[in-house]
Amino acid sequence: MRIAELSQKTGVPVPTIKYYLREGLLPSGELTSPNQARYDDRHVQRLRLVRVLLDIGRLPIATIRELLTALDQPDPDVHSVLGSALPTTVTTRDAVDPASVVAAKVRVDGLVARRGWLVRSGAPARQATAEVLAAFEQVGADVADLLEQYADVAEQIAVHDLHFVGRASDAEGKLHAAVVGSILGDSLLAALRRLAQEHESAKMFGIRRDDC
């Protein structure tokens, strides 16, 4: 297909496609003349991945280029690529005492060790979890039991997340699924949580018939 057809099929404007080509985010097409190139389904898939990384993942161009370079290796390290592409958990670092975060980090390390989780020592999620725990403590909330219960649920969700990623047949598809599943999945989980909370609240505290 010509670049105009590629644009029509993906919804990405021609000037943007040309920009991605210059930036090395999209492989060159097969030259059919000095000023014309032919593109195929690989370019469609790559364009969709780039848009996901930009629009949903909010990753900078330089980071995307590095990820795609790693992805295009003969035997890509999919685990490392996914880890680099997924967003860091939202934190509350500006609102908590640093000393409390250090203490909470010890609790997080203990949780990871008890559960035998294969999480690298410098993983951003360790720090993010510690900051959230410190914020709970700062407002006087004891979440020791809640932490373990949430960890149980998180393990189950992670299994489903990775099964969703694993359905893709190649590394590029897995990266696409991981970014989409992680970011949109967070929003889906939050929405489902609110639905379930309303249901449990109605059971626990009662509900008027005209409320539903």
WODA-V429519 format. One record per backbone hydrogen bond with DSSP energy under -1.0 kcal/mol. NH is the residue of the N-H (numbers start at 0). CO is the residue of the C=O. Records with the same first field share a line. If there is no record, write none. Layout:
NH=CO + CO
This chain:
5=1
6=2
7=3
8=4
9=5
10=6
16=12
17=13
18=14
19=15
20=16
21=17
22=18
24=19
25=19
29=37
31=35
32=35
35=32
37=29
38=0
43=39
44=40
45=41
46=42
47=43
48=44
49=45
50=46
51=47
52=48
53=49
54=50
55=51
56=51
58=52
63=59
64=60
65=61
66=62
67=63
68=64
69=65
70=66
71=67
72=69
77=75
80=76
81=77
82=78
83=79
84=80
85=81
94=91
100=96
101=97
102=98
103=99
104=100
105=101
106=102
107=103
108=104
109=105
110=106
111=107
112=108
113=109
114=110
116=111
118=116
122=119
125=122
127=123
128=124
129=125
130=126
131=127
132=128
133=129
134=130
135=131
136=132
137=133
138=134
139=136
140=135
146=142
147=143
148=144
149=145
150=146
151=147
152=148
153=149
154=150
155=151
156=152
157=153
158=154
159=155
160=156
161=157
162=158
163=159
164=160
165=161
167=164
173=169
174=170
175=171
176=172
177=173
178=174
179=175
180=176
181=177
182=178
183=179
185=181
186=182
187=183
188=184
189=185
190=186
191=187
192=188
193=189
194=190
195=191
196=192
197=193
198=194
199=195
200=196
201=197
202=198
203=199
204=200
205=201
210=207
